[in-house]
Amino acid sequence: MRWIFPLLVGSGLWGFSIWSAYPRELWDIPAFWVSWGISILLTGGLAAIFPGQNRINTTLVFLPLPIILAVTTFATGGGFGLLPLSVLLVIVLSLPAWGLAAIVDRFLTR
């Protein structure tokens, strides 16, 4: 049950961002960056609620992003040539969330 919440909230955040961006590029709209900030704060909050689960919670919040990117690319007839770059970008974008979750987890488990 505790893994469903981060996955659903992450799916909702990124799904809303993709929906708001259509037909523009996802990175070009403010809703994406707002969702990114909320997801970072969400992972910090999840680290406080579920100590010791910070890596899996961060992964579950950010995992829907490349999946939604791939689905929307396929649905709009685009190619998958940039998909590896998108996955790399998602990993880079999730680093601050991993860091915040690790810091919160570290302080709360002491």
DSSP file (Angstrom, degrees, kcal/mol; ACC not computed):
  #  RESIDUE AA STRUCTURE BP1 BP2  ACC     N-H-->O    O-->H-N    N-H-->O    O-->H-N    TCO  KAPPA ALPHA  PHI   PSI    X-CA   Y-CA   Z-CA
    1    1 A M    >>        0   0    0      0, 0.0     4,-1.1     0, 0.0     3,-0.6   0.000 360.0 360.0 360.0 -37.5    0.0    0.0    0.0
    2    2 A R  T 34  +     0   0    0      1,-0.2    48,-0.0     2,-0.2     0, 0.0   0.677 360.0  53.0 -72.3 -14.3    2.8    2.5    0.8
    3    3 A W  T 3> S+     0   0    0      2,-0.1     4,-1.2     1,-0.1    -1,-0.2   0.690 100.2  61.9 -88.4 -20.4    4.2    2.0   -2.7
    4    4 A I  H <> S+     0   0    0     -3,-0.6     4,-2.7     2,-0.2     5,-0.2   0.902  97.2  57.2 -72.3 -40.8    0.9    2.7   -4.5
    5    5 A F  H  X S+     0   0    0     -4,-1.1     4,-2.7     1,-0.2     5,-0.3   0.941 107.9  44.2 -59.6 -51.9    0.6    6.3   -3.1
    6    6 A P  H  > S+     0   0    0      0, 0.0     4,-2.4     0, 0.0    -1,-0.2   0.892 115.5  49.9 -62.0 -36.0    4.0    7.6   -4.5
    7    7 A L  H  X S+     0   0    0     -4,-1.2     4,-2.2     2,-0.2    -2,-0.2   0.910 113.4  44.9 -67.7 -41.6    3.3    5.9   -7.9
    8    8 A L  H  X S+     0   0    0     -4,-2.7     4,-2.4     2,-0.2    -1,-0.2   0.912 115.0  46.9 -68.9 -42.4   -0.2    7.4   -8.2
    9    9 A V  H  X S+     0   0    0     -4,-2.7     4,-2.8    -5,-0.2     5,-0.2   0.919 113.6  48.9 -67.0 -42.5    0.9   10.9   -7.1
   10   10 A G  H  X S+     0   0    0     -4,-2.4     4,-2.5    -5,-0.3     5,-0.3   0.912 111.7  49.6 -61.7 -42.1    3.8   10.8   -9.5
   11   11 A S  H  X S+     0   0    0     -4,-2.2     4,-2.4    -5,-0.2    -2,-0.2   0.905 112.3  48.4 -63.0 -41.2    1.6    9.6  -12.3
   12   12 A G  H  X S+     0   0    0     -4,-2.4     4,-2.3     2,-0.2    -2,-0.2   0.923 112.8  47.3 -65.1 -44.6   -0.9   12.3  -11.6
   13   13 A L  H  X S+     0   0    0     -4,-2.8     4,-2.0     2,-0.2    -2,-0.2   0.955 118.5  39.1 -61.4 -51.4    1.8   15.0  -11.5
   14   14 A W  H  X S+     0   0    0     -4,-2.5     4,-2.5     2,-0.2    -1,-0.2   0.854 114.4  54.4 -71.8 -33.5    3.5   14.0  -14.7
   15   15 A G  H  X S+     0   0    0     -4,-2.4     4,-2.5    -5,-0.3    -1,-0.2   0.912 108.8  48.8 -64.1 -41.9    0.2   13.2  -16.4
   16   16 A F  H  X S+     0   0    0     -4,-2.3     4,-2.5    -5,-0.2    -2,-0.2   0.900 110.8  51.3 -62.8 -40.6   -1.0   16.7  -15.7
   17   17 A S  H  X S+     0   0    0     -4,-2.0     4,-1.8     2,-0.2    -2,-0.2   0.925 111.7  45.9 -62.8 -44.9    2.2   18.2  -17.0
   18   18 A I  H  X S+     0   0    0     -4,-2.5     4,-1.3     1,-0.2    -2,-0.2   0.922 113.0  50.3 -64.2 -43.2    2.0   16.2  -20.2
   19   19 A W  H  < S+     0   0    0     -4,-2.5     3,-0.3     1,-0.2    -2,-0.2   0.899 112.1  47.8 -62.1 -40.7   -1.7   17.2  -20.6
   20   20 A S  H  < S+     0   0    0     -4,-2.5    -1,-0.2     1,-0.2    -2,-0.2   0.813 110.5  52.7 -68.8 -30.3   -0.9   20.8  -20.0
   21   21 A A  H >< S+     0   0    0     -4,-1.8     3,-2.9    -5,-0.2    -1,-0.2   0.726  81.6 152.8 -80.3 -22.2    2.0   20.8  -22.5
   22   22 A Y  T 3< S+     0   0    0     -4,-1.3     3,-0.1     1,-0.4    -3,-0.0  -0.274  71.3   7.3 -58.3 130.9    0.2   19.4  -25.4
   23   23 A P  T 3  S+     0   0    0      0, 0.0    -1,-0.4     0, 0.0    -2,-0.1  -0.920 121.3  74.5 -96.1  12.3    1.1   20.0  -28.3
   24   24 A R  S <  S-     0   0    0     -3,-2.9     2,-0.2    -4,-0.1     5,-0.1  -0.227  95.2 -79.5 -80.6 173.5    4.3   21.8  -27.0
   25   25 A E    >   -     0   0    0      1,-0.1     3,-1.4    -3,-0.1     4,-0.2  -0.505  38.6-125.8 -72.3 141.5    7.4   20.2  -25.6
   26   26 A L  G >  S+     0   0    0      1,-0.3     3,-1.2    -2,-0.2     6,-0.3   0.868 106.5  54.6 -58.7 -41.1    7.1   19.2  -22.0
   27   27 A W  G 3  S+     0   0    0      1,-0.3    -1,-0.3     5,-0.1     6,-0.1   0.630  97.3  68.2 -72.2 -12.3   10.1   21.1  -20.8
   28   28 A D  G <  S+     0   0    0     -3,-1.4    -1,-0.3    -7,-0.0    -2,-0.2   0.495  86.4  76.8 -88.0  -3.2    8.8   24.4  -22.3
   29   29 A I  S X> S-     0   0    0     -3,-1.2     4,-0.9    -4,-0.2     3,-0.8  -0.816  75.9-131.4-112.7 149.0    5.9   24.9  -19.9
   30   30 A P  H 3> S+     0   0    0      0, 0.0     4,-2.2     0, 0.0     5,-0.2   0.792 101.8  69.7 -65.6 -27.3    5.8   26.2  -16.3
   31   31 A A  H 3> S+     0   0    0      1,-0.2     4,-2.4     2,-0.2     5,-0.2   0.845  95.5  54.9 -61.7 -32.4    3.5   23.3  -15.2
   32   32 A F  H <> S+     0   0    0     -3,-0.8     4,-2.4    -6,-0.3    -1,-0.2   0.941 109.5  45.3 -64.4 -45.9    6.4   20.8  -15.7
   33   33 A W  H  X S+     0   0    0     -4,-0.9     4,-2.1     2,-0.2    -2,-0.2   0.829 112.1  51.6 -71.3 -30.6    8.7   22.8  -13.4
   34   34 A V  H  X S+     0   0    0     -4,-2.2     4,-2.6     2,-0.2    -1,-0.2   0.927 111.3  47.9 -66.7 -44.5    6.0   23.2  -10.8
   35   35 A S  H  X S+     0   0    0     -4,-2.4     4,-2.4     1,-0.2    -2,-0.2   0.877 109.9  53.6 -62.5 -37.0    5.4   19.4  -10.9
   36   36 A W  H  X S+     0   0    0     -4,-2.4     4,-1.8     2,-0.2    -1,-0.2   0.929 110.4  45.8 -63.4 -45.9    9.1   18.9  -10.6
   37   37 A G  H  X S+     0   0    0     -4,-2.1     4,-2.3     1,-0.2    -2,-0.2   0.906 112.9  50.1 -63.8 -41.8    9.3   21.0   -7.5
   38   38 A I  H  X S+     0   0    0     -4,-2.6     4,-2.7     1,-0.2    -1,-0.2   0.898 109.0  52.5 -63.1 -39.4    6.3   19.4   -6.0
   39   39 A S  H  X S+     0   0    0     -4,-2.4     4,-2.0     2,-0.2    -1,-0.2   0.862 108.0  50.9 -67.4 -33.9    7.8   15.9   -6.7
   40   40 A I  H  X S+     0   0    0     -4,-1.8     4,-1.6     2,-0.2    -1,-0.2   0.941 113.6  44.2 -66.3 -46.4   11.0   16.9   -4.9
   41   41 A L  H  X S+     0   0    0     -4,-2.3     4,-2.3     1,-0.2    -2,-0.2   0.872 110.9  56.3 -64.7 -35.8    9.1   18.1   -1.9
   42   42 A L  H  X S+     0   0    0     -4,-2.7     4,-2.7     1,-0.2    -1,-0.2   0.906 105.0  50.5 -62.5 -42.4    6.9   15.0   -2.0
   43   43 A T  H  X S+     0   0    0     -4,-2.0     4,-1.9     1,-0.2    -1,-0.2   0.872 109.7  51.3 -66.2 -34.6    9.9   12.7   -1.8
   44   44 A G  H  X S+     0   0    0     -4,-1.6     4,-1.3     2,-0.2    -1,-0.2   0.908 111.8  47.2 -64.9 -41.2   11.1   14.6    1.2
   45   45 A G  H  X S+     0   0    0     -4,-2.3     4,-1.9     1,-0.2    -2,-0.2   0.889 111.0  50.9 -66.3 -39.3    7.7   14.2    2.8
   46   46 A L  H  X S+     0   0    0     -4,-2.7     4,-3.2     1,-0.2    -1,-0.2   0.848 106.2  55.5 -67.0 -33.1    7.6   10.5    2.0
   47   47 A A  H  < S+     0   0    0     -4,-1.9    -1,-0.2     1,-0.2    -2,-0.2   0.847 109.1  48.2 -66.7 -31.8   11.1   10.1    3.5
   48   48 A A  H  < S+     0   0    0     -4,-1.3    -2,-0.2     1,-0.1    -1,-0.2   0.867 117.4  40.9 -73.6 -36.5    9.7   11.6    6.7
   49   49 A I  H  < S+     0   0    0     -4,-1.9    -2,-0.2     1,-0.3    -3,-0.2   0.900 127.4  30.1 -78.3 -42.0    6.6    9.4    6.7
   50   50 A F  S >< S-     0   0    0     -4,-3.2     3,-1.6    -5,-0.2    -1,-0.3  -0.725  82.3-161.0-119.5  79.5    8.4    6.1    5.6
   51   51 A P  T 3  S+     0   0    0      0, 0.0    -3,-0.1     0, 0.0    -4,-0.1  -0.310  75.8  25.6 -62.7 142.8   12.0    6.2    6.9
   52   52 A G  T 3  S+     0   0    0     -5,-0.1     3,-0.2    50,-0.0    -5,-0.1   0.359 104.3  82.8  87.7  -5.3   14.3    3.9    5.1
   53   53 A Q    <>  +     0   0    0     -3,-1.6     4,-2.3    -7,-0.2     5,-0.2   0.071  50.6 117.6-113.8  22.5   12.3    3.8    1.9
   54   54 A N  H  > S+     0   0    0      1,-0.2     4,-2.1     2,-0.2     5,-0.2   0.856  73.9  48.9 -65.5 -36.7   13.6    7.0    0.4
   55   55 A R  H  > S+     0   0    0      2,-0.2     4,-2.2     1,-0.2    -1,-0.2   0.935 114.4  43.6 -69.3 -44.8   15.2    5.4   -2.7
   56   56 A I  H  > S+     0   0    0      2,-0.2     4,-2.5     1,-0.2    -2,-0.2   0.888 114.1  50.9 -69.3 -37.6   12.2    3.4   -3.7
   57   57 A N  H  X S+     0   0    0     -4,-2.3     4,-1.9     2,-0.2    -1,-0.2   0.913 111.2  47.8 -65.9 -41.8    9.8    6.3   -3.0
   58   58 A T  H  X S+     0   0    0     -4,-2.1     4,-2.0    -5,-0.2    -2,-0.2   0.914 112.7  49.3 -64.1 -41.9   11.8    8.7   -5.2
   59   59 A T  H  X S+     0   0    0     -4,-2.2     4,-2.1     1,-0.2    -2,-0.2   0.911 110.5  50.5 -62.5 -42.1   12.0    6.1   -7.9
   60   60 A L  H  < S+     0   0    0     -4,-2.5    -1,-0.2     1,-0.2    -2,-0.2   0.826 110.2  49.6 -68.2 -31.1    8.2    5.5   -7.8
   61   61 A V  H  < S+     0   0    0     -4,-1.9    -1,-0.2     1,-0.2    -2,-0.2   0.889 120.7  34.8 -72.9 -38.3    7.5    9.3   -8.0
   62   62 A F  H >< S+     0   0    0     -4,-2.0     3,-1.0     1,-0.2    -2,-0.2   0.632  97.8  82.6 -92.6 -14.4    9.8    9.8  -11.0
   63   63 A L  T 3X S+     0   0    0     -4,-2.1     4,-1.1     1,-0.2    -1,-0.2   0.861  84.4  58.9 -60.5 -38.5    9.2    6.4  -12.8
   64   64 A P  H 3> S+     0   0    0      0, 0.0     4,-3.2     0, 0.0     5,-0.3   0.778  91.6  72.9 -63.8 -23.0    5.9    7.5  -14.5
   65   65 A L  H <> S+     0   0    0     -3,-1.0     4,-2.5     1,-0.2     5,-0.2   0.951 100.7  38.1 -61.4 -54.2    7.7   10.4  -16.3
   66   66 A P  H  > S+     0   0    0      0, 0.0     4,-2.3     0, 0.0    -1,-0.2   0.856 117.5  53.0 -66.4 -29.7    9.7    8.3  -18.9
   67   67 A I  H  X S+     0   0    0     -4,-1.1     4,-2.4     2,-0.2    -2,-0.2   0.940 111.5  44.4 -67.4 -45.5    6.7    6.0  -19.3
   68   68 A I  H  X S+     0   0    0     -4,-3.2     4,-2.6     2,-0.2     5,-0.2   0.884 112.5  53.0 -65.7 -38.2    4.3    8.8  -20.0
   69   69 A L  H  X S+     0   0    0     -4,-2.5     4,-2.1    -5,-0.3    -1,-0.2   0.924 110.9  46.8 -60.7 -44.1    6.9   10.4  -22.3
   70   70 A A  H  X S+     0   0    0     -4,-2.3     4,-2.3     2,-0.2    -2,-0.2   0.907 113.0  48.7 -65.3 -42.0    7.2    7.2  -24.2
   71   71 A V  H  X S+     0   0    0     -4,-2.4     4,-2.6     2,-0.2    -2,-0.2   0.928 113.3  45.9 -65.8 -45.0    3.4    6.7  -24.4
   72   72 A T  H  X S+     0   0    0     -4,-2.6     4,-1.8     2,-0.2     6,-0.2   0.864 111.9  52.3 -68.6 -33.8    2.7   10.2  -25.6
   73   73 A T  H  <>S+     0   0    0     -4,-2.1     5,-2.3    -5,-0.2     4,-0.3   0.926 112.7  45.0 -64.0 -44.1    5.6   10.0  -28.2
   74   74 A F  H ><5S+     0   0    0     -4,-2.3     3,-0.9     1,-0.2    -2,-0.2   0.897 112.5  51.8 -65.2 -40.9    4.1    6.8  -29.5
   75   75 A A  H 3<5S+     0   0    0     -4,-2.6    -1,-0.2     1,-0.2    -2,-0.2   0.812 110.5  47.6 -68.8 -30.1    0.6    8.2  -29.6
   76   76 A T  T 3<5S-     0   0    0     -4,-1.8    -1,-0.2    -5,-0.2    -2,-0.2   0.407 117.7-108.9 -92.7   3.0    1.6   11.3  -31.5
   77   77 A G  T < 5 +     0   0    0     -3,-0.9    -3,-0.2    -4,-0.3    -2,-0.1   0.629  69.0 144.8  83.6  13.5    3.6    9.4  -34.1
   78   78 A G      < -     0   0    0     -5,-2.3    -1,-0.2    -6,-0.2     2,-0.2  -0.278  48.2-107.4 -79.0 169.3    7.0   10.5  -32.9
   79   79 A G        -     0   0    0      1,-0.1     3,-0.4    -2,-0.0    -1,-0.1  -0.511  12.2-130.2 -94.4 165.8   10.1    8.3  -33.0
   80   80 A F  S >  S+     0   0    0      1,-0.2     3,-1.0    -2,-0.2    -1,-0.1   0.112  74.8 110.7-101.7  20.9   11.9    6.8  -30.0
   81   81 A G  T 3  S+     0   0    0      1,-0.2     4,-0.2     2,-0.1    -1,-0.2   0.826  82.8  42.2 -65.1 -32.1   15.3    8.1  -31.0
   82   82 A L  T 3> S+     0   0    0     -3,-0.4     4,-2.2     1,-0.2    -1,-0.2   0.364  85.1  99.9 -96.4   5.1   15.5   10.5  -28.1
   83   83 A L  H <> S+     0   0    0     -3,-1.0     4,-2.4     1,-0.2     5,-0.2   0.904  80.2  52.0 -61.1 -43.0   14.1    8.1  -25.5
   84   84 A P  H  > S+     0   0    0      0, 0.0     4,-2.1     0, 0.0    -1,-0.2   0.897 110.6  49.3 -60.5 -36.4   17.5    7.2  -24.1
   85   85 A L  H  > S+     0   0    0     -4,-0.2     4,-2.4     2,-0.2    -2,-0.2   0.881 109.5  52.2 -67.7 -36.9   18.2   10.9  -23.7
   86   86 A S  H  X S+     0   0    0     -4,-2.2     4,-2.3     2,-0.2    -1,-0.2   0.905 108.8  49.8 -64.0 -41.7   14.9   11.4  -22.0
   87   87 A V  H  X S+     0   0    0     -4,-2.4     4,-2.0     2,-0.2    -2,-0.2   0.915 111.3  49.2 -63.9 -42.2   15.6    8.6  -19.5
   88   88 A L  H  X S+     0   0    0     -4,-2.1     4,-2.2     1,-0.2    -2,-0.2   0.901 110.7  50.8 -63.0 -40.5   19.0   10.2  -18.7
   89   89 A L  H  X S+     0   0    0     -4,-2.4     4,-2.7     1,-0.2    -2,-0.2   0.886 107.7  52.6 -65.2 -38.6   17.3   13.5  -18.2
   90   90 A V  H  X S+     0   0    0     -4,-2.3     4,-1.5     2,-0.2    -1,-0.2   0.896 108.4  51.2 -63.8 -39.1   14.8   12.0  -15.8
   91   91 A I  H  X S+     0   0    0     -4,-2.0     4,-0.7     2,-0.2    -2,-0.2   0.926 111.8  46.6 -62.9 -44.0   17.6   10.5  -13.8
   92   92 A V  H >< S+     0   0    0     -4,-2.2     3,-0.9     1,-0.2    -2,-0.2   0.909 111.7  51.4 -64.6 -41.5   19.3   13.9  -13.6
   93   93 A L  H 3< S+     0   0    0     -4,-2.7     4,-0.4     1,-0.2    -1,-0.2   0.768 107.5  53.9 -67.6 -24.2   16.1   15.6  -12.7
   94   94 A S  H 3X S+     0   0    0     -4,-1.5     4,-2.5     1,-0.2    -1,-0.2   0.602  85.0  86.3 -86.1 -10.3   15.5   13.1   -9.9
   95   95 A L  H <X S+     0   0    0     -3,-0.9     4,-2.6    -4,-0.7    -1,-0.2   0.905  87.1  50.2 -59.8 -44.2   18.9   13.7   -8.2
   96   96 A P  H  > S+     0   0    0      0, 0.0     4,-2.6     0, 0.0    -1,-0.2   0.886 111.3  50.5 -61.5 -34.6   17.7   16.6   -6.1
   97   97 A A  H  > S+     0   0    0     -4,-0.4     4,-2.6     2,-0.2     5,-0.2   0.922 110.3  48.5 -67.6 -43.0   14.8   14.6   -4.9
   98   98 A W  H  X S+     0   0    0     -4,-2.5     4,-2.3     2,-0.2    -1,-0.2   0.914 112.6  49.8 -61.2 -41.6   17.0   11.7   -4.0
   99   99 A G  H  X S+     0   0    0     -4,-2.6     4,-2.3    -5,-0.2    -2,-0.2   0.934 112.1  45.8 -63.2 -46.8   19.3   14.1   -2.1
  100  100 A L  H  X S+     0   0    0     -4,-2.6     4,-2.7     1,-0.2     5,-0.2   0.919 113.6  49.6 -62.8 -43.3   16.5   15.7   -0.2
  101  101 A A  H  X S+     0   0    0     -4,-2.6     4,-2.5     1,-0.2    -1,-0.2   0.887 111.1  49.9 -64.0 -37.8   15.0   12.3    0.7
  102  102 A A  H  X S+     0   0    0     -4,-2.3     4,-2.4    -5,-0.2    -1,-0.2   0.902 111.6  48.1 -67.2 -40.1   18.4   11.0    1.8
  103  103 A I  H  X S+     0   0    0     -4,-2.3     4,-2.4     2,-0.2     5,-0.2   0.937 113.9  46.1 -65.7 -46.2   18.9   14.1    4.0
  104  104 A V  H  X S+     0   0    0     -4,-2.7     4,-2.1     1,-0.2    -2,-0.2   0.926 114.5  48.2 -61.9 -44.2   15.5   13.9    5.6
  105  105 A D  H  X S+     0   0    0     -4,-2.5     4,-1.6    -5,-0.2    -1,-0.2   0.897 110.8  51.5 -62.9 -40.4   15.9   10.1    6.1
  106  106 A R  H  < S+     0   0    0     -4,-2.4     4,-0.5     1,-0.2    -1,-0.2   0.911 112.3  44.9 -64.1 -43.6   19.3   10.7    7.7
  107  107 A F  H  < S+     0   0    0     -4,-2.4     3,-0.4     1,-0.2    -1,-0.2   0.845 114.9  47.6 -71.2 -33.0   18.1   13.3   10.1
  108  108 A L  H  < S+     0   0    0     -4,-2.1    -1,-0.2    -5,-0.2    -2,-0.2   0.737 108.5  53.2 -82.3 -21.4   15.0   11.3   11.2
  109  109 A T     <        0   0    0     -4,-1.6    -1,-0.2     1,-0.2    -2,-0.2   0.491 360.0 360.0 -91.1  -2.9   16.8    8.0   11.7
  110  110 A R              0   0    0     -4,-0.5    -1,-0.2    -3,-0.4    -2,-0.1   0.484 360.0 360.0 -80.5 360.0   19.4    9.5   14.1
